[in-house]
């Protein structure tokens, strides 16, 4: 029986998070605006208007291209991509064709199974977005707000082999976009859109078969599910002796099925020609160096460094480099703590991340600064407070903005380590709970944890839990 492999390429449209659109001064991000409220004669293609290129678009696109290891071009041109669609008021889209801003590039994508897939970039250019249409009560409605929003279109080579690999590529691309600060990359809001080209071939073959294109996917899960469904469909078609036609398909997420939309266009259908109203983009050496000076250490590079430099497990390093501000926060906390980085990692991953997720903020927005986190860990290490008090301090510091030491002193939270005081509390707990003492003496020694909890409750969390356990065991042995 023939074994098949998938050949997958992804086309992504990335909305750059500039303040204004690519060729006019209208606000770029109009997700929540009323339809057709954020438009002007330029972005709606009125006669006699001229586009003016937004410099920030070029800078953000060039930064992304550099991070993707692409070769920035000293001169690039805009072109008109001609097609008719109701949400394209000019009848053409200003894009780039044969002389784009950057060429080549790749993204190495680590897979959960332990291998890395290098995904090559066959096309990377800047362009304007079109509007959007929707069907409502039997009418087709058009919203031009998105016309002229700046995009980077990035097309991969046919390098991905499974639906899961495609999903991992998008996860890492989204991480990179947010890391660089060039896009919010929110698929639900259309900041990152993806079309998938899918074909199959026998395992070991090196040729390409006709491909289909999947559109209308607005989440990474939908991309993965749509690709998997198409792979399975194509295998069924081939095994039934039928040919794969080059169709454009629509993914219906609710029904979990693919539907044919139309035959797939080719580049010749778009009749590209140079945009006569825009000058070439000249990325001279000074401008290029200014842009590249903003290029940070990339997330996968930082992940490797965290494993090497801080001796972290790969799991910790992956979580801590999932978002740039969290990564920066960790390094600042390690520097302030001055000891075992793994201890800082444990506090961050077990407690601080929960707080970040609950509040819906980034690590950089916390009032619990890296210095304050290090101070809490140091207080626990010194025995000034116990671990339970330390965890409660996280919220107290975040809510008040005061330093941990100040709160400990003001609220009297210092740990009680006096043996006589804790012994007295432990004795009271045992005297008040004769049935539990009897059960413990009868062999249920796991009750010691319950007794420790009662001591902590009576001491309002101030008792040294290890000392309390030791003293309880001594008293119970004497009874």
C-alpha positions in Angstrom: 0.0 0.0 0.0 1.4 3.4 -0.9 2.4 5.7 1.9 1.8 9.4 1.3 3.4 12.6 2.7 1.9 16.1 2.6 3.7 19.0 1.0 2.5 22.2 2.7 3.3 25.9 2.2 1.7 28.8 4.1 0.9 32.3 2.9 0.6 34.7 5.8 -0.6 38.3 5.8 0.8 40.2 8.8 -0.8 43.5 9.8 1.9 45.8 11.0 1.0 47.8 14.1 1.7 51.3 12.8 -0.4 54.2 14.0 -1.6 55.1 10.5 -2.2 53.2 7.2 0.4 52.6 4.6 -0.4 55.4 2.1 -2.6 57.9 4.1 -3.1 59.3 7.6 -6.1 57.2 8.6 -5.8 55.1 11.8 -4.4 51.7 10.9 -6.1 49.5 13.6 -9.8 50.0 13.2 -11.0 46.6 14.5 -13.6 48.1 16.9 -14.6 51.1 14.8 -17.9 51.6 13.1 -17.9 50.3 9.5 -16.7 52.9 7.0 -15.8 55.4 9.7 -12.0 55.3 9.3 -11.6 56.1 5.6 -10.4 58.9 3.3 -10.2 59.6 -0.4 -6.7 58.0 -0.6 -7.6 54.6 0.9 -10.9 54.4 -0.9 -9.3 55.2 -4.3 -11.0 58.4 -5.2 -10.0 60.1 -8.5 -7.0 62.5 -8.4 -5.5 61.4 -5.0 -1.9 60.3 -4.6 -0.5 57.8 -2.1 2.3 58.8 0.3 4.4 55.9 1.8 4.4 55.6 5.6 8.1 55.3 6.6 7.3 53.3 9.7 5.9 50.5 7.5 9.2 50.0 5.7 11.1 50.0 9.0 8.9 47.4 10.7 8.8 45.2 7.6 12.6 45.5 7.3 13.1 44.5 11.0 10.9 41.5 10.5 12.8 40.5 7.3 16.1 40.8 9.1 14.8 38.6 11.9 13.7 36.0 9.3 17.3 36.0 7.9 16.1 37.5 4.7 18.3 39.7 2.5 17.2 43.3 2.5 17.2 44.9 -0.9 18.7 48.4 -1.4 16.0 49.3 -3.9 12.5 47.9 -4.1 9.4 48.9 -6.1 5.7 48.9 -5.7 3.4 47.3 -8.3 -0.3 47.3 -9.0 -2.0 43.9 -8.6 -5.1 44.1 -10.7 -8.3 42.3 -9.8 -12.0 43.2 -9.3 -13.6 42.5 -6.0 -16.3 44.6 -4.2 -14.0 45.4 -1.2 -11.2 46.7 -3.5 -12.3 50.2 -4.4 -9.4 51.1 -6.7 -9.8 47.9 -8.7 -6.1 47.1 -7.9 -4.0 46.5 -4.8 -0.7 48.3 -4.3 1.8 45.5 -3.6 5.3 44.4 -4.6 6.0 41.8 -7.2 9.4 41.2 -8.8 11.5 43.7 -6.8 10.4 43.3 -3.2 11.8 44.7 0.0 13.6 41.5 0.9 14.5 38.1 -0.6 14.9 34.7 0.8 15.0 34.0 4.5 14.0 31.2 6.8 12.6 30.3 10.2 13.9 27.3 12.2 11.0 25.7 14.0 11.6 23.4 16.9 9.1 20.6 17.1 7.7 19.0 20.3 9.1 15.6 19.0 12.6 17.0 19.3 13.6 17.8 15.7 13.8 21.2 14.0 12.2 22.0 10.7 13.8 24.8 8.6 11.0 26.6 6.8 12.3 28.7 3.9 10.7 31.9 2.8 10.1 32.2 -0.9 8.4 35.6 -0.9 8.4 38.6 1.5 7.0 42.0 0.6 4.9 44.9 1.8 1.4 45.8 0.5 -1.9 47.4 1.4 -4.9 45.5 2.7 -8.3 45.4 1.0 -11.6 46.0 2.8 -13.9 43.2 3.9 -17.3 42.0 3.0 -20.0 40.1 4.9 -23.4 38.6 4.2 -26.2 39.8 6.5 -29.9 39.2 6.0 -29.5 38.4 2.4 -27.4 41.5 1.6 -23.7 41.8 1.0 -22.2 44.6 3.1 -18.8 46.2 2.6 -16.6 47.8 5.1 -13.7 49.9 3.7 -12.0 50.5 7.1 -9.3 48.0 6.5 -8.4 49.4 3.0 -4.9 50.6 3.1 -3.9 48.9 6.4 -0.2 47.9 6.0 0.7 44.3 5.5 3.7 42.1 5.1 2.9 39.1 2.9 5.2 36.2 3.6 5.0 32.9 1.7 6.9 29.8 2.7 8.4 27.2 0.5 6.8 23.7 0.4 8.8 22.7 3.4 6.1 21.6 5.9 5.1 18.0 6.1 2.2 17.7 8.6 -0.7 19.8 9.9 1.0 19.9 13.3 4.2 21.3 11.7 2.2 24.0 10.1 0.6 24.9 13.4 4.1 25.0 15.1 5.3 27.3 12.4 2.5 29.7 13.0 3.0 29.6 16.8 6.7 30.5 16.4 5.9 33.2 13.8 3.3 34.8 16.1 5.9 34.7 18.9 8.5 36.4 16.7 6.1 39.1 15.6 5.1 40.0 19.1 8.8 39.7 20.3 9.9 42.3 17.7 6.9 44.5 18.4 5.9 44.8 14.7 2.4 43.2 15.0 -0.1 42.2 17.6 -0.5 39.0 15.6 -4.0 38.4 16.9 -5.7 36.0 14.4 -9.2 36.6 15.7 -8.8 40.3 14.9 -7.2 39.6 11.5 -3.8 40.9 12.5 -2.3 37.6 11.3 -4.1 35.7 8.5 -3.1 32.5 6.9 -3.9 30.5 3.7 -2.5 27.0 3.3 -1.4 25.3 0.1 -1.6 21.5 0.3 -0.7 18.6 -1.9 0.4 15.0 -1.3 2.9 12.7 -2.9 4.3 9.2 -2.2 6.9 9.2 0.6 10.3 9.6 -0.9 9.2 11.4 -4.0 10.8 14.7 -4.8 8.2 16.2 -7.3 5.3 18.4 -6.6 1.7 17.5 -7.4 -1.2 19.9 -8.0 -2.1 21.8 -4.8 -5.2 23.2 -3.3 -5.4 26.5 -1.3 -7.4 26.7 2.0 -8.8 30.0 2.9 -11.0 31.5 5.6 -9.1 30.2 8.6 -8.9 32.5 11.6 -7.0 30.5 14.3 -4.0 28.2 14.5 -6.3 25.3 15.5 -8.4 25.9 12.4 -5.3 26.0 10.1 -4.2 22.6 11.6 -7.7 21.0 11.3 -8.3 22.3 7.8 -4.9 21.0 6.5 -5.4 17.7 8.2 -8.9 17.3 6.6 -7.5 18.3 3.2 -4.6 15.8 3.4 -7.1 13.0 4.2 -9.4 14.1 1.4 -6.6 14.1 -1.2 -5.4 10.6 -0.1 -9.0 9.3 -0.5 -9.2 10.9 -4.0 -5.9 9.6 -5.2 -6.6 6.1 -3.9 -10.0 6.2 -5.7 -8.1 6.9 -9.0 -9.2 10.6 -9.2 -7.0 13.6 -10.0 -6.5 16.5 -7.6 -7.8 19.7 -9.1 -6.2 23.1 -8.2 -9.1 24.5 -6.3 -9.4 27.3 -3.7 -11.2 25.8 -0.7 -13.0 27.4 2.2 -12.7 25.9 5.7 -16.0 25.9 7.6 -14.8 25.7 11.2 -18.2 25.1 12.7 -19.0 22.2 10.4 -15.4 21.0 10.3 -15.6 20.6 6.5 -13.9 22.1 3.3 -16.0 23.6 0.5 -15.0 24.6 -3.0 -14.9 28.4 -3.6 -13.4 28.7 -7.1 -10.6 27.6 -9.3 -7.2 28.9 -8.1 -5.8 32.0 -9.7 -2.3 32.3 -11.1 0.0 35.3 -11.0 -0.7 36.0 -14.7 -4.3 36.7 -13.8 -3.3 39.8 -11.8 -1.5 41.6 -14.7 1.1 43.2 -12.5 2.8 46.5 -13.5 4.8 49.2 -11.8 2.9 51.6 -9.5 3.4 55.0 -11.3 2.4 57.1 -8.3 5.1 55.9 -5.9 8.9 56.3 -6.0 11.2 53.3 -5.5 12.0 52.5 -1.8 15.7 53.2 -1.4 17.0 51.5 1.8 20.4 53.2 2.0 23.2 52.0 4.4 22.5 54.6 7.1 18.7 53.8 7.2 19.4 50.0 7.1 21.9 50.3 10.0 19.4 52.3 12.0 16.7 49.6 11.5 19.1 46.7 12.3 20.2 48.5 15.5 16.7 47.8 16.8 16.9 44.0 16.2 16.9 42.3 19.6 18.2 38.8 20.5 15.7 36.5 18.9 13.5 34.2 21.0 15.0 30.9 19.9 18.5 32.2 20.4 17.5 33.4 23.9 16.0 30.1 24.7 19.2 28.3 23.8 21.2 30.8 25.9 18.9 30.3 28.9 19.6 26.6 28.8 23.4 27.1 28.4 24.0 30.2 30.7 21.4 29.5 33.5 21.4 25.7 33.3 17.6 25.7 32.9 15.6 22.7 31.7 14.5 23.2 28.1 10.9 23.3 29.3 11.6 26.3 31.6 13.6 28.1 28.9 10.8 27.6 26.4 8.1 29.0 28.7 10.3 31.9 29.9 11.1 33.0 26.3 7.5 32.7 25.1 7.0 36.4 25.5 9.8 39.1 25.4 8.8 41.0 28.5 8.6 37.8 30.6 12.1 36.9 29.3 13.5 40.3 30.2 11.7 40.1 33.6 13.4 36.8 34.4 16.9 38.0 33.6 16.4 41.1 35.7 15.1 39.0 38.6 18.1 36.7 38.3 20.5 39.6 38.4 18.8 41.1 41.5 18.6 37.7 43.3 22.2 36.8 42.6 21.9 33.1 43.2 20.2 30.0 41.6 18.4 31.0 38.4 16.3 27.9 38.7 14.8 29.1 42.0 13.7 32.3 40.2 12.3 30.3 37.4 10.2 28.2 39.8 8.7 31.3 41.4 8.0 32.9 38.0 6.4 29.8 36.4 4.4 28.6 39.4 3.2 31.9 40.9 4.0 35.0 38.9 2.7 33.6 35.6 -0.6 32.7 37.2 -0.9 36.4 38.3 0.0 37.6 34.8 -2.6 35.4 33.2 -5.3 36.2 35.7 -4.8 40.0 35.2 -4.4 39.8 31.4 -1.2 41.8 31.5 2.4 41.4 30.5 5.3 40.9 32.9 6.5 44.4 32.1 3.3 45.8 33.4 3.5 44.2 36.8 3.9 46.5 39.9 5.7 43.5 41.3 9.1 44.4 39.8 11.9 41.9 39.2 13.7 43.5 42.2 10.7 43.0 44.4 10.4 39.3 43.4 14.0 38.8 44.2 13.5 40.4 47.6 10.6 38.1 48.4 12.7 35.0 47.5 15.6 36.4 49.6 13.2 36.9 52.6 12.1 33.2 52.3 15.7 32.0 51.9 16.7 33.9 55.1 13.8 32.4 57.1 12.3 35.9 57.7 9.0 34.7 56.2 7.9 31.2 55.2 7.1 30.1 51.7 3.3 30.5 52.2 3.7 34.1 53.3 6.1 34.7 50.4 3.4 33.6 48.0 0.8 35.8 49.6 3.3 38.7 49.4 3.2 38.5 45.6 -0.4 39.8 45.5 0.1 42.3 48.3 3.1 43.9 46.5 1.3 43.8 43.1 -1.8 45.5 44.6 0.0 48.1 46.6 3.2 48.7 44.8 5.0 48.8 48.2 8.3 46.8 48.8 8.0 43.3 50.3 10.1 44.3 53.4 7.9 47.3 54.1 4.8 45.1 54.0 6.4 42.4 56.2 7.2 45.0 58.8 3.9 46.9 58.6 1.8 43.8 58.9 4.0 41.8 61.2 4.4 38.9 58.8 7.8 37.9 60.0 8.1 34.1 60.5 7.9 32.8 64.1 10.9 30.6 64.7 10.8 30.6 68.5 10.6 26.9 69.5 8.7 27.5 72.8 6.1 29.7 71.1 5.5 27.1 68.3 5.6 24.2 70.8 2.8 25.9 72.8 0.6 26.4 69.6 1.3 22.7 68.6 0.3 21.5 72.0 -3.0 23.5 71.9 -3.8 22.0 68.5 -3.3 18.4 69.8 -5.3 19.0 72.9 -8.2 20.5 70.8 -8.3 17.5 68.4 -8.2 14.3 70.5 -9.9 12.2 67.8 -7.3 13.1 65.2 -4.6 12.4 67.7 -6.1 8.9 68.3 -6.3 8.3 64.5 -2.7 9.3 64.1 -1.5 7.1 66.9 -3.5 4.3 65.3 -1.3 4.4 62.2 -2.6 7.2 59.9 0.7 9.2 60.1 -0.3 11.2 57.0 -2.4 13.3 59.4 0.8 15.1 60.4 0.2 17.4 57.4 -3.3 18.3 58.8 -1.8 19.1 62.2 0.9 21.4 60.6 -1.9 23.2 58.7 -3.8 23.8 62.0 -0.6 25.2 63.6 -0.2 27.5 60.6 -3.8 28.6 60.9 -3.4 29.4 64.6 -0.2 31.3 64.0 -1.8 33.2 61.1 0.7 31.7 58.7 3.8 32.9 60.7 5.1 29.7 62.1 8.1 28.0 60.6 6.3 24.9 59.0 9.3 22.7 59.2 9.9 23.4 62.8 6.2 23.0 63.5 6.3 19.5 61.9 9.3 18.5 64.0 7.7 19.7 67.2 4.4 18.0 66.4 6.1 14.7 65.7 7.9 15.0 69.1 4.8 15.8 71.0 2.8 13.0 69.4 5.5 10.5 70.1 5.4 11.5 73.8 1.6 11.1 74.0 
